[in-house]
Amino acid sequence: MKLIEAIEGKEYIIKSVETGDEELDDFLFSLGCYAGQPITVVSRKKGGYVISVKDSRYNIDKELAEAIKI
């Protein structure tokens, strides 16, 4: 299941991150988005998602949300 399919407010565990781009993988890793980490979709906004990872909130676009498997 991809992050774009997640229910808002429900916590999930990241299974993998598959962007196909090493720089994007490194960026998501620096945010704390890697296998085994809990992640929550706080809200959906036009063109993006607000996520909560490691007690921090980030706004990511749909492309990144599709790359995160939960």
CHARMM-style PDB file with segment names, atoms N, HN, CA, C and O in Angstrom:
ATOM      1  N   MET     1       0.853  -1.177   0.000  1.00  0.00      PROA
ATOM      2  CA  MET     1       0.000   0.000   0.000  1.00  0.00      PROA
ATOM      3  C   MET     1       0.898   1.240   0.000  1.00  0.00      PROA
ATOM      4  O   MET     1       1.923   1.273   0.681  1.00  0.00      PROA
ATOM      5  N   LYS     2       0.511   2.238  -0.755  1.00  0.00      PROA
ATOM      6  HN  LYS     2      -0.321   2.212  -1.308  1.00  0.00      PROA
ATOM      7  CA  LYS     2       1.286   3.478  -0.822  1.00  0.00      PROA
ATOM      8  C   LYS     2       0.748   4.487   0.187  1.00  0.00      PROA
ATOM      9  O   LYS     2      -0.400   4.397   0.621  1.00  0.00      PROA
ATOM     10  N   LEU     3       1.578   5.433   0.547  1.00  0.00      PROA
ATOM     11  HN  LEU     3       2.511   5.507   0.194  1.00  0.00      PROA
ATOM     12  CA  LEU     3       1.183   6.456   1.519  1.00  0.00      PROA
ATOM     13  C   LEU     3      -0.019   7.264   1.040  1.00  0.00      PROA
ATOM     14  O   LEU     3      -0.808   7.737   1.857  1.00  0.00      PROA
ATOM     15  N   ILE     4      -0.168   7.427  -0.272  1.00  0.00      PROA
ATOM     16  HN  ILE     4       0.473   7.043  -0.936  1.00  0.00      PROA
ATOM     17  CA  ILE     4      -1.305   8.205  -0.785  1.00  0.00      PROA
ATOM     18  C   ILE     4      -2.642   7.541  -0.482  1.00  0.00      PROA
ATOM     19  O   ILE     4      -3.686   8.189  -0.552  1.00  0.00      PROA
ATOM     20  N   GLU     5      -2.618   6.242  -0.142  1.00  0.00      PROA
ATOM     21  HN  GLU     5      -1.770   5.715  -0.085  1.00  0.00      PROA
ATOM     22  CA  GLU     5      -3.831   5.511   0.184  1.00  0.00      PROA
ATOM     23  C   GLU     5      -4.125   5.493   1.687  1.00  0.00      PROA
ATOM     24  O   GLU     5      -5.132   4.927   2.112  1.00  0.00      PROA
ATOM     25  N   ALA     6      -3.267   6.098   2.480  1.00  0.00      PROA
ATOM     26  HN  ALA     6      -2.449   6.558   2.135  1.00  0.00      PROA
ATOM     27  CA  ALA     6      -3.398   6.062   3.939  1.00  0.00      PROA
ATOM     28  C   ALA     6      -4.594   6.876   4.421  1.00  0.00      PROA
ATOM     29  O   ALA     6      -5.002   7.855   3.796  1.00  0.00      PROA
ATOM     30  N   ILE     7      -5.136   6.441   5.542  1.00  0.00      PROA
ATOM     31  HN  ILE     7      -4.805   5.646   6.049  1.00  0.00      PROA
ATOM     32  CA  ILE     7      -6.226   7.157   6.196  1.00  0.00      PROA
ATOM     33  C   ILE     7      -5.606   8.232   7.084  1.00  0.00      PROA
ATOM     34  O   ILE     7      -4.676   7.957   7.842  1.00  0.00      PROA
ATOM     35  N   GLU     8      -6.121   9.449   6.988  1.00  0.00      PROA
ATOM     36  HN  GLU     8      -6.877   9.672   6.372  1.00  0.00      PROA
ATOM     37  CA  GLU     8      -5.601  10.549   7.801  1.00  0.00      PROA
ATOM     38  C   GLU     8      -5.726  10.228   9.287  1.00  0.00      PROA
ATOM     39  O   GLU     8      -6.761   9.746   9.747  1.00  0.00      PROA
ATOM     40  N   GLY     9      -4.659  10.504  10.026  1.00  0.00      PROA
ATOM     41  HN  GLY     9      -3.818  10.896   9.653  1.00  0.00      PROA
ATOM     42  CA  GLY     9      -4.670  10.329  11.466  1.00  0.00      PROA
ATOM     43  C   GLY     9      -4.288   8.940  11.944  1.00  0.00      PROA
ATOM     44  O   GLY     9      -4.083   8.743  13.141  1.00  0.00      PROA
ATOM     45  N   LYS    10      -4.189   7.979  11.050  1.00  0.00      PROA
ATOM     46  HN  LYS    10      -4.356   8.139  10.078  1.00  0.00      PROA
ATOM     47  CA  LYS    10      -3.823   6.612  11.434  1.00  0.00      PROA
ATOM     48  C   LYS    10      -2.323   6.410  11.252  1.00  0.00      PROA
ATOM     49  O   LYS    10      -1.748   6.818  10.243  1.00  0.00      PROA
ATOM     50  N   GLU    11      -1.691   5.770  12.248  1.00  0.00      PROA
ATOM     51  HN  GLU    11      -2.158   5.437  13.067  1.00  0.00      PROA
ATOM     52  CA  GLU    11      -0.258   5.525  12.169  1.00  0.00      PROA
ATOM     53  C   GLU    11       0.026   4.248  11.388  1.00  0.00      PROA
ATOM     54  O   GLU    11      -0.638   3.230  11.582  1.00  0.00      PROA
ATOM     55  N   TYR    12       1.010   4.310  10.513  1.00  0.00      PROA
ATOM     56  HN  TYR    12       1.550   5.137  10.356  1.00  0.00      PROA
ATOM     57  CA  TYR    12       1.456   3.174   9.711  1.00  0.00      PROA
ATOM     58  C   TYR    12       2.955   3.001   9.904  1.00  0.00      PROA
ATOM     59  O   TYR    12       3.634   3.902  10.396  1.00  0.00      PROA
ATOM     60  N   ILE    13       3.463   1.845   9.515  1.00  0.00      PROA
ATOM     61  HN  ILE    13       2.911   1.113   9.115  1.00  0.00      PROA
ATOM     62  CA  ILE    13       4.902   1.588   9.548  1.00  0.00      PROA
ATOM     63  C   ILE    13       5.402   1.580   8.104  1.00  0.00      PROA
ATOM     64  O   ILE    13       4.809   0.939   7.236  1.00  0.00      PROA
ATOM     65  N   ILE    14       6.496   2.297   7.856  1.00  0.00      PROA
ATOM     66  HN  ILE    14       6.978   2.817   8.561  1.00  0.00      PROA
ATOM     67  CA  ILE    14       7.073   2.350   6.512  1.00  0.00      PROA
ATOM     68  C   ILE    14       7.707   0.997   6.195  1.00  0.00      PROA
ATOM     69  O   ILE    14       8.537   0.499   6.956  1.00  0.00      PROA
ATOM     70  N   LYS    15       7.313   0.407   5.068  1.00  0.00      PROA
ATOM     71  HN  LYS    15       6.639   0.811   4.450  1.00  0.00      PROA
ATOM     72  CA  LYS    15       7.886  -0.868   4.617  1.00  0.00      PROA
ATOM     73  C   LYS    15       9.104  -0.623   3.734  1.00  0.00      PROA
ATOM     74  O   LYS    15      10.110  -1.324   3.845  1.00  0.00      PROA
ATOM     75  N   SER    16       9.009   0.386   2.846  1.00  0.00      PROA
ATOM     76  HN  SER    16       8.192   0.955   2.756  1.00  0.00      PROA
ATOM     77  CA  SER    16      10.133   0.715   1.971  1.00  0.00      PROA
ATOM     78  C   SER    16       9.907   2.088   1.348  1.00  0.00      PROA
ATOM     79  O   SER    16       8.801   2.627   1.355  1.00  0.00      PROA
ATOM     80  N   VAL    17      10.997   2.633   0.809  1.00  0.00      PROA
ATOM     81  HN  VAL    17      11.896   2.194   0.804  1.00  0.00      PROA
ATOM     82  CA  VAL    17      10.941   3.899   0.079  1.00  0.00      PROA
ATOM     83  C   VAL    17      11.581   3.633  -1.277  1.00  0.00      PROA
ATOM     84  O   VAL    17      12.750   3.255  -1.355  1.00  0.00      PROA
ATOM     85  N   GLU    18      10.817   3.829  -2.341  1.00  0.00      PROA
ATOM     86  HN  GLU    18       9.868   4.136  -2.278  1.00  0.00      PROA
ATOM     87  CA  GLU    18      11.276   3.503  -3.696  1.00  0.00      PROA
ATOM     88  C   GLU    18      11.029   4.675  -4.642  1.00  0.00      PROA
ATOM     89  O   GLU    18      10.001   4.727  -5.316  1.00  0.00      PROA
ATOM     90  N   THR    19      11.963   5.606  -4.690  1.00  0.00      PROA
ATOM     91  HN  THR    19      12.799   5.564  -4.142  1.00  0.00      PROA
ATOM     92  CA  THR    19      11.797   6.769  -5.563  1.00  0.00      PROA
ATOM     93  C   THR    19      12.440   6.573  -6.925  1.00  0.00      PROA
ATOM     94  O   THR    19      12.015   7.189  -7.903  1.00  0.00      PROA
ATOM     95  N   GLY    20      13.459   5.724  -7.003  1.00  0.00      PROA
ATOM     96  HN  GLY    20      13.804   5.224  -6.208  1.00  0.00      PROA
ATOM     97  CA  GLY    20      14.211   5.575  -8.247  1.00  0.00      PROA
ATOM     98  C   GLY    20      15.248   6.660  -8.421  1.00  0.00      PROA
ATOM     99  O   GLY    20      15.920   6.714  -9.450  1.00  0.00      PROA
ATOM    100  N   ASP    21      15.390   7.522  -7.435  1.00  0.00      PROA
ATOM    101  HN  ASP    21      14.844   7.478  -6.599  1.00  0.00      PROA
ATOM    102  CA  ASP    21      16.344   8.628  -7.472  1.00  0.00      PROA
ATOM    103  C   ASP    21      17.108   8.640  -6.143  1.00  0.00      PROA
ATOM    104  O   ASP    21      16.516   8.812  -5.077  1.00  0.00      PROA
ATOM    105  N   GLU    22      18.404   8.459  -6.221  1.00  0.00      PROA
ATOM    106  HN  GLU    22      18.885   8.319  -7.086  1.00  0.00      PROA
ATOM    107  CA  GLU    22      19.214   8.367  -4.997  1.00  0.00      PROA
ATOM    108  C   GLU    22      19.140   9.639  -4.147  1.00  0.00      PROA
ATOM    109  O   GLU    22      19.128   9.561  -2.918  1.00  0.00      PROA
ATOM    110  N   GLU    23      19.091  10.799  -4.786  1.00  0.00      PROA
ATOM    111  HN  GLU    23      19.101  10.862  -5.784  1.00  0.00      PROA
ATOM    112  CA  GLU    23      18.997  12.055  -4.039  1.00  0.00      PROA
ATOM    113  C   GLU    23      17.680  12.151  -3.269  1.00  0.00      PROA
ATOM    114  O   GLU    23      17.664  12.582  -2.116  1.00  0.00      PROA
ATOM    115  N   LEU    24      16.582  11.751  -3.900  1.00  0.00      PROA
ATOM    116  HN  LEU    24      16.595  11.400  -4.837  1.00  0.00      PROA
ATOM    117  CA  LEU    24      15.289  11.769  -3.211  1.00  0.00      PROA
ATOM    118  C   LEU    24      15.271  10.757  -2.074  1.00  0.00      PROA
ATOM    119  O   LEU    24      14.736  11.035  -1.000  1.00  0.00      PROA
ATOM    120  N   ASP    25      15.859   9.572  -2.307  1.00  0.00      PROA
ATOM    121  HN  ASP    25      16.293   9.346  -3.179  1.00  0.00      PROA
ATOM    122  CA  ASP    25      15.962   8.575  -1.240  1.00  0.00      PROA
ATOM    123  C   ASP    25      16.720   9.150  -0.042  1.00  0.00      PROA
ATOM    124  O   ASP    25      16.298   8.993   1.104  1.00  0.00      PROA
ATOM    125  N   ASP    26      17.837   9.813  -0.320  1.00  0.00      PROA
ATOM    126  HN  ASP    26      18.179   9.940  -1.251  1.00  0.00      PROA
ATOM    127  CA  ASP    26      18.637  10.418   0.750  1.00  0.00      PROA
ATOM    128  C   ASP    26      17.862  11.520   1.464  1.00  0.00      PROA
ATOM    129  O   ASP    26      17.945  11.648   2.685  1.00  0.00      PROA
ATOM    130  N   PHE    27      17.108  12.316   0.706  1.00  0.00      PROA
ATOM    131  HN  PHE    27      17.041  12.212  -0.286  1.00  0.00      PROA
ATOM    132  CA  PHE    27      16.306  13.383   1.302  1.00  0.00      PROA
ATOM    133  C   PHE    27      15.262  12.810   2.249  1.00  0.00      PROA
ATOM    134  O   PHE    27      15.122  13.271   3.382  1.00  0.00      PROA
ATOM    135  N   LEU    28      14.530  11.804   1.784  1.00  0.00      PROA
ATOM    136  HN  LEU    28      14.643  11.429   0.864  1.00  0.00      PROA
ATOM    137  CA  LEU    28      13.515  11.185   2.640  1.00  0.00      PROA
ATOM    138  C   LEU    28      14.151  10.521   3.860  1.00  0.00      PROA
ATOM    139  O   LEU    28      13.588  10.564   4.954  1.00  0.00      PROA
ATOM    140  N   PHE    29      15.312   9.911   3.677  1.00  0.00      PROA
ATOM    141  HN  PHE    29      15.769   9.875   2.789  1.00  0.00      PROA
ATOM    142  CA  PHE    29      16.021   9.306   4.804  1.00  0.00      PROA
ATOM    143  C   PHE    29      16.379  10.368   5.836  1.00  0.00      PROA
ATOM    144  O   PHE    29      16.281  10.126   7.038  1.00  0.00      PROA
ATOM    145  N   SER    30      16.794  11.546   5.369  1.00  0.00      PROA
ATOM    146  HN  SER    30      16.874  11.743   4.392  1.00  0.00      PROA
ATOM    147  CA  SER    30      17.160  12.633   6.296  1.00  0.00      PROA
ATOM    148  C   SER    30      15.949  13.141   7.077  1.00  0.00      PROA
ATOM    149  O   SER    30      16.102  13.690   8.169  1.00  0.00      PROA
ATOM    150  N   LEU    31      14.739  12.961   6.524  1.00  0.00      PROA
ATOM    151  HN  LEU    31      14.614  12.515   5.637  1.00  0.00      PROA
ATOM    152  CA  LEU    31      13.518  13.345   7.233  1.00  0.00      PROA
ATOM    153  C   LEU    31      13.095  12.281   8.243  1.00  0.00      PROA
ATOM    154  O   LEU    31      12.262  12.532   9.114  1.00  0.00      PROA
ATOM    155  N   GLY    32      13.682  11.087   8.113  1.00  0.00      PROA
ATOM    156  HN  GLY    32      14.359  10.884   7.405  1.00  0.00      PROA
ATOM    157  CA  GLY    32      13.312   9.981   8.992  1.00  0.00      PROA
ATOM    158  C   GLY    32      12.389   8.988   8.319  1.00  0.00      PROA
ATOM    159  O   GLY    32      11.823   8.119   8.982  1.00  0.00      PROA
ATOM    160  N   CYS    33      12.228   9.107   6.999  1.00  0.00      PROA
ATOM    161  HN  CYS    33      12.688   9.813   6.461  1.00  0.00      PROA
ATOM    162  CA  CYS    33      11.359   8.196   6.243  1.00  0.00      PROA
ATOM    163  C   CYS    33      12.174   7.023   5.730  1.00  0.00      PROA
ATOM    164  O   CYS    33      12.758   7.089   4.649  1.00  0.00      PROA
ATOM    165  N   TYR    34      12.211   5.948   6.510  1.00  0.00      PROA
ATOM    166  HN  TYR    34      11.736   5.895   7.389  1.00  0.00      PROA
ATOM    167  CA  TYR    34      12.886   4.726   6.095  1.00  0.00      PROA
ATOM    168  C   TYR    34      12.194   3.542   6.743  1.00  0.00      PROA
ATOM    169  O   TYR    34      11.410   3.704   7.678  1.00  0.00      PROA
ATOM    170  N   ALA    35      12.486   2.355   6.243  1.00  0.00      PROA
ATOM    171  HN  ALA    35      13.122   2.224   5.483  1.00  0.00      PROA
ATOM    172  CA  ALA    35      11.799   1.135   6.679  1.00  0.00      PROA
ATOM    173  C   ALA    35      11.829   0.988   8.202  1.00  0.00      PROA
ATOM    174  O   ALA    35      12.860   1.170   8.850  1.00  0.00      PROA
ATOM    175  N   GLY    36      10.655   0.652   8.742  1.00  0.00      PROA
ATOM    176  HN  GLY    36       9.818   0.505   8.215  1.00  0.00      PROA
ATOM    177  CA  GLY    36      10.521   0.422  10.177  1.00  0.00      PROA
ATOM    178  C   GLY    36      10.052   1.621  10.974  1.00  0.00      PROA
ATOM    179  O   GLY    36       9.689   1.478  12.141  1.00  0.00      PROA
ATOM    180  N   GLN    37      10.051   2.794  10.374  1.00  0.00      PROA
ATOM    181  HN  GLN    37      10.346   2.910   9.426  1.00  0.00      PROA
ATOM    182  CA  GLN    37       9.641   4.014  11.078  1.00  0.00      PROA
ATOM    183  C   GLN    37       8.132   4.212  11.010  1.00  0.00      PROA
ATOM    184  O   GLN    37       7.523   3.974   9.967  1.00  0.00      PROA
ATOM    185  N   PRO    38       7.519   4.649  12.119  1.00  0.00      PROA
ATOM    186  CA  PRO    38       6.099   4.992  12.061  1.00  0.00      PROA
ATOM    187  C   PRO    38       5.884   6.307  11.304  1.00  0.00      PROA
ATOM    188  O   PRO    38       6.700   7.224  11.387  1.00  0.00      PROA
ATOM    189  N   ILE    39       4.777   6.382  10.571  1.00  0.00      PROA
ATOM    190  HN  ILE    39       4.113   5.636  10.503  1.00  0.00      PROA
ATOM    191  CA  ILE    39       4.444   7.585   9.803  1.00  0.00      PROA
ATOM    192  C   ILE    39       2.932   7.783   9.842  1.00  0.00      PROA
ATOM    193  O   ILE    39       2.171   6.816   9.830  1.00  0.00      PROA
ATOM    194  N   THR    40       2.506   9.039   9.889  1.00  0.00      PROA
ATOM    195  HN  THR    40       3.124   9.825   9.899  1.00  0.00      PROA
ATOM    196  CA  THR    40       1.091   9.373   9.917  1.00  0.00      PROA
ATOM    197  C   THR    40       0.817  10.471   8.901  1.00  0.00      PROA
ATOM    198  O   THR    40       1.562  11.448   8.825  1.00  0.00      PROA
ATOM    199  N   VAL    41      -0.256  10.313   8.116  1.00  0.00      PROA
ATOM    200  HN  VAL    41      -0.861   9.519   8.178  1.00  0.00      PROA
ATOM    201  CA  VAL    41      -0.707  11.402   7.245  1.00  0.00      PROA
ATOM    202  C   VAL    41      -1.598  12.289   8.104  1.00  0.00      PROA
ATOM    203  O   VAL    41      -2.685  11.880   8.512  1.00  0.00      PROA
ATOM    204  N   VAL    42      -1.137  13.495   8.375  1.00  0.00      PROA
ATOM    205  HN  VAL    42      -0.254  13.827   8.044  1.00  0.00      PROA
ATOM    206  CA  VAL    42      -1.878  14.432   9.209  1.00  0.00      PROA
ATOM    207  C   VAL    42      -3.028  15.031   8.404  1.00  0.00      PROA
ATOM    208  O   VAL    42      -4.157  15.112   8.887  1.00  0.00      PROA
ATOM    209  N   SER    43      -2.732  15.453   7.165  1.00  0.00      PROA
ATOM    210  HN  SER    43      -1.815  15.387   6.773  1.00  0.00      PROA
ATOM    211  CA  SER    43      -3.780  16.004   6.307  1.00  0.00      PROA
ATOM    212  C   SER    43      -3.338  15.977   4.853  1.00  0.00      PROA
ATOM    213  O   SER    43      -2.154  15.858   4.537  1.00  0.00      PROA
ATOM    214  N   ARG    44      -4.317  16.090   3.993  1.00  0.00      PROA
ATOM    215  HN  ARG    44      -5.278  16.186   4.250  1.00  0.00      PROA
ATOM    216  CA  ARG    44      -4.057  16.198   2.561  1.00  0.00      PROA
ATOM    217  C   ARG    44      -4.357  17.632   2.150  1.00  0.00      PROA
ATOM    218  O   ARG    44      -5.388  18.197   2.514  1.00  0.00      PROA
ATOM    219  N   LYS    45      -3.458  18.195   1.402  1.00  0.00      PROA
ATOM    220  HN  LYS    45      -2.620  17.736   1.107  1.00  0.00      PROA
ATOM    221  CA  LYS    45      -3.654  19.546   0.892  1.00  0.00      PROA
ATOM    222  C   LYS    45      -3.509  19.494  -0.619  1.00  0.00      PROA
ATOM    223  O   LYS    45      -2.964  18.534  -1.163  1.00  0.00      PROA
ATOM    224  N   LYS    46      -3.985  20.499  -1.280  1.00  0.00      PROA
ATOM    225  HN  LYS    46      -4.428  21.279  -0.838  1.00  0.00      PROA
ATOM    226  CA  LYS    46      -3.895  20.541  -2.737  1.00  0.00      PROA
ATOM    227  C   LYS    46      -2.429  20.381  -3.157  1.00  0.00      PROA
ATOM    228  O   LYS    46      -1.584  21.221  -2.847  1.00  0.00      PROA
ATOM    229  N   GLY    47      -2.154  19.303  -3.857  1.00  0.00      PROA
ATOM    230  HN  GLY    47      -2.840  18.621  -4.109  1.00  0.00      PROA
ATOM    231  CA  GLY    47      -0.799  19.077  -4.360  1.00  0.00      PROA
ATOM    232  C   GLY    47       0.164  18.469  -3.369  1.00  0.00      PROA
ATOM    233  O   GLY    47       1.339  18.305  -3.698  1.00  0.00      PROA
ATOM    234  N   GLY    48      -0.274  18.125  -2.165  1.00  0.00      PROA
ATOM    235  HN  GLY    48      -1.229  18.259  -1.898  1.00  0.00      PROA
ATOM    236  CA  GLY    48       0.670  17.570  -1.210  1.00  0.00      PROA
ATOM    237  C   GLY    48       0.025  16.940   0.002  1.00  0.00      PROA
ATOM    238  O   GLY    48      -1.198  16.890   0.135  1.00  0.00      PROA
ATOM    239  N   TYR    49       0.875  16.465   0.871  1.00  0.00      PROA
ATOM    240  HN  TYR    49       1.868  16.506   0.764  1.00  0.00      PROA
ATOM    241  CA  TYR    49       0.456  15.786   2.092  1.00  0.00      PROA
ATOM    242  C   TYR    49       1.270  16.324   3.253  1.00  0.00      PROA
ATOM    243  O   TYR    49       2.465  16.586   3.115  1.00  0.00      PROA
ATOM    244  N   VAL    50       0.625  16.488   4.392  1.00  0.00      PROA
ATOM    245  HN  VAL    50      -0.346  16.275   4.504  1.00  0.00      PROA
ATOM    246  CA  VAL    50       1.337  16.824   5.622  1.00  0.00      PROA
ATOM    247  C   VAL    50       1.490  15.511   6.371  1.00  0.00      PROA
ATOM    248  O   VAL    50       0.508  14.846   6.701  1.00  0.00      PROA
ATOM    249  N   ILE    51       2.756  15.145   6.635  1.00  0.00      PROA
ATOM    250  HN  ILE    51       3.554  15.685   6.367  1.00  0.00      PROA
ATOM    251  CA  ILE    51       3.034  13.886   7.321  1.00  0.00      PROA
ATOM    252  C   ILE    51       3.729  14.149   8.644  1.00  0.00      PROA
ATOM    253  O   ILE    51       4.365  15.185   8.838  1.00  0.00      PROA
ATOM    254  N   SER    52       3.597  13.198   9.544  1.00  0.00      PROA
ATOM    255  HN  SER    52       3.080  12.356   9.387  1.00  0.00      PROA
ATOM    256  CA  SER    52       4.281  13.269  10.830  1.00  0.00      PROA
ATOM    257  C   SER    52       5.218  12.069  10.924  1.00  0.00      PROA
ATOM    258  O   SER    52       4.792  10.917  10.838  1.00  0.00      PROA
ATOM    259  N   VAL    53       6.508  12.370  11.104  1.00  0.00      PROA
ATOM    260  HN  VAL    53       6.853  13.305  11.174  1.00  0.00      PROA
ATOM    261  CA  VAL    53       7.545  11.346  11.249  1.00  0.00      PROA
ATOM    262  C   VAL    53       8.485  11.798  12.355  1.00  0.00      PROA
ATOM    263  O   VAL    53       8.981  12.925  12.329  1.00  0.00      PROA
ATOM    264  N   LYS    54       8.732  10.932  13.318  1.00  0.00      PROA
ATOM    265  HN  LYS    54       8.329  10.017  13.339  1.00  0.00      PROA
ATOM    266  CA  LYS    54       9.684  11.233  14.399  1.00  0.00      PROA
ATOM    267  C   LYS    54       9.373  12.569  15.080  1.00  0.00      PROA
ATOM    268  O   LYS    54      10.268  13.402  15.224  1.00  0.00      PROA
ATOM    269  N   ASP    55       8.152  12.783  15.491  1.00  0.00      PROA
ATOM    270  HN  ASP    55       7.425  12.107  15.374  1.00  0.00      PROA
ATOM    271  CA  ASP    55       7.723  13.991  16.199  1.00  0.00      PROA
ATOM    272  C   ASP    55       7.915  15.281  15.404  1.00  0.00      PROA
ATOM    273  O   ASP    55       7.957  16.366  15.985  1.00  0.00      PROA
ATOM    274  N   SER    56       8.031  15.171  14.085  1.00  0.00      PROA
ATOM    275  HN  SER    56       7.997  14.290  13.614  1.00  0.00      PROA
ATOM    276  CA  SER    56       8.140  16.349  13.226  1.00  0.00      PROA
ATOM    277  C   SER    56       7.098  16.244  12.118  1.00  0.00      PROA
ATOM    278  O   SER    56       6.681  15.150  11.738  1.00  0.00      PROA
ATOM    279  N   ARG    57       6.691  17.395  11.614  1.00  0.00      PROA
ATOM    280  HN  ARG    57       7.030  18.284  11.923  1.00  0.00      PROA
ATOM    281  CA  ARG    57       5.729  17.431  10.508  1.00  0.00      PROA
ATOM    282  C   ARG    57       6.399  18.001   9.273  1.00  0.00      PROA
ATOM    283  O   ARG    57       7.181  18.949   9.343  1.00  0.00      PROA
ATOM    284  N   TYR    58       6.073  17.396   8.138  1.00  0.00      PROA
ATOM    285  HN  TYR    58       5.438  16.626   8.080  1.00  0.00      PROA
ATOM    286  CA  TYR    58       6.634  17.816   6.860  1.00  0.00      PROA
ATOM    287  C   TYR    58       5.531  17.857   5.815  1.00  0.00      PROA
ATOM    288  O   TYR    58       4.547  17.122   5.902  1.00  0.00      PROA
ATOM    289  N   ASN    59       5.707  18.720   4.831  1.00  0.00      PROA
ATOM    290  HN  ASN    59       6.507  19.316   4.760  1.00  0.00      PROA
ATOM    291  CA  ASN    59       4.807  18.776   3.690  1.00  0.00      PROA
ATOM    292  C   ASN    59       5.547  18.140   2.517  1.00  0.00      PROA
ATOM    293  O   ASN    59       6.618  18.606   2.132  1.00  0.00      PROA
ATOM    294  N   ILE    60       4.980  17.077   1.949  1.00  0.00      PROA
ATOM    295  HN  ILE    60       4.109  16.698   2.262  1.00  0.00      PROA
ATOM    296  CA  ILE    60       5.595  16.423   0.802  1.00  0.00      PROA
ATOM    297  C   ILE    60       4.605  16.420  -0.358  1.00  0.00      PROA
ATOM    298  O   ILE    60       3.394  16.503  -0.157  1.00  0.00      PROA
ATOM    299  N   ASP    61       5.140  16.323  -1.577  1.00  0.00      PROA
ATOM    300  HN  ASP    61       6.125  16.255  -1.740  1.00  0.00      PROA
ATOM    301  CA  ASP    61       4.255  16.306  -2.737  1.00  0.00      PROA
ATOM    302  C   ASP    61       3.780  14.880  -3.031  1.00  0.00      PROA
ATOM    303  O   ASP    61       4.224  13.921  -2.401  1.00  0.00      PROA
ATOM    304  N   LYS    62       2.880  14.766  -3.986  1.00  0.00      PROA
ATOM    305  HN  LYS    62       2.520  15.546  -4.498  1.00  0.00      PROA
ATOM    306  CA  LYS    62       2.272  13.477  -4.312  1.00  0.00      PROA
ATOM    307  C   LYS    62       3.322  12.474  -4.790  1.00  0.00      PROA
ATOM    308  O   LYS    62       3.232  11.289  -4.469  1.00  0.00      PROA
ATOM    309  N   GLU    63       4.312  12.932  -5.550  1.00  0.00      PROA
ATOM    310  HN  GLU    63       4.385  13.894  -5.811  1.00  0.00      PROA
ATOM    311  CA  GLU    63       5.367  12.044  -6.058  1.00  0.00      PROA
ATOM    312  C   GLU    63       6.097  11.353  -4.911  1.00  0.00      PROA
ATOM    313  O   GLU    63       6.339  10.147  -4.966  1.00  0.00      PROA
ATOM    314  N   LEU    64       6.447  12.104  -3.881  1.00  0.00      PROA
ATOM    315  HN  LEU    64       6.250  13.084  -3.836  1.00  0.00      PROA
ATOM    316  CA  LEU    64       7.129  11.506  -2.731  1.00  0.00      PROA
ATOM    317  C   LEU    64       6.204  10.582  -1.956  1.00  0.00      PROA
ATOM    318  O   LEU    64       6.626   9.523  -1.491  1.00  0.00      PROA
ATOM    319  N   ALA    65       4.933  10.980  -1.815  1.00  0.00      PROA
ATOM    320  HN  ALA    65       4.589  11.840  -2.192  1.00  0.00      PROA
ATOM    321  CA  ALA    65       3.969  10.149  -1.093  1.00  0.00      PROA
ATOM    322  C   ALA    65       3.763   8.813  -1.802  1.00  0.00      PROA
ATOM    323  O   ALA    65       3.555   7.793  -1.144  1.00  0.00      PROA
ATOM    324  N   GLU    66       3.817   8.806  -3.133  1.00  0.00      PROA
ATOM    325  HN  GLU    66       3.986   9.635  -3.667  1.00  0.00      PROA
ATOM    326  CA  GLU    66       3.671   7.556  -3.883  1.00  0.00      PROA
ATOM    327  C   GLU    66       4.879   6.653  -3.720  1.00  0.00      PROA
ATOM    328  O   GLU    66       4.759   5.438  -3.876  1.00  0.00      PROA
ATOM    329  N   ALA    67       6.041   7.216  -3.409  1.00  0.00      PROA
ATOM    330  HN  ALA    67       6.138   8.204  -3.282  1.00  0.00      PROA
ATOM    331  CA  ALA    67       7.266   6.438  -3.274  1.00  0.00      PROA
ATOM    332  C   ALA    67       7.363   5.736  -1.915  1.00  0.00      PROA
ATOM    333  O   ALA    67       8.164   4.815  -1.751  1.00  0.00      PROA
ATOM    334  N   ILE    68       6.560   6.162  -0.951  1.00  0.00      PROA
ATOM    335  HN  ILE    68       5.910   6.910  -1.084  1.00  0.00      PROA
ATOM    336  CA  ILE    68       6.619   5.585   0.403  1.00  0.00      PROA
ATOM    337  C   ILE    68       5.598   4.460   0.500  1.00  0.00      PROA
ATOM    338  O   ILE    68       4.393   4.689   0.394  1.00  0.00      PROA
ATOM    339  N   LYS    69       6.093   3.244   0.702  1.00  0.00      PROA
ATOM    340  HN  LYS    69       7.072   3.059   0.787  1.00  0.00      PROA
ATOM    341  CA  LYS    69       5.237   2.060   0.846  1.00  0.00      PROA
ATOM    342  C   LYS    69       5.014   1.785   2.336  1.00  0.00      PROA
ATOM    343  O   LYS    69       5.955   1.792   3.130  1.00  0.00      PROA
ATOM    344  N   ILE    70       3.751   1.543   2.696  1.00  0.00      PROA
ATOM    345  HN  ILE    70       2.987   1.538   2.051  1.00  0.00      PROA
ATOM    346  CA  ILE    70       3.417   1.280   4.109  1.00  0.00      PROA
ATOM    347  C   ILE    70       2.762  -0.090   4.252  1.00  0.00      PROA
ATOM    348  OT1 ILE    70       2.410  -0.493   5.361  1.00  0.00      PROA
TER     349      ILE     70
END
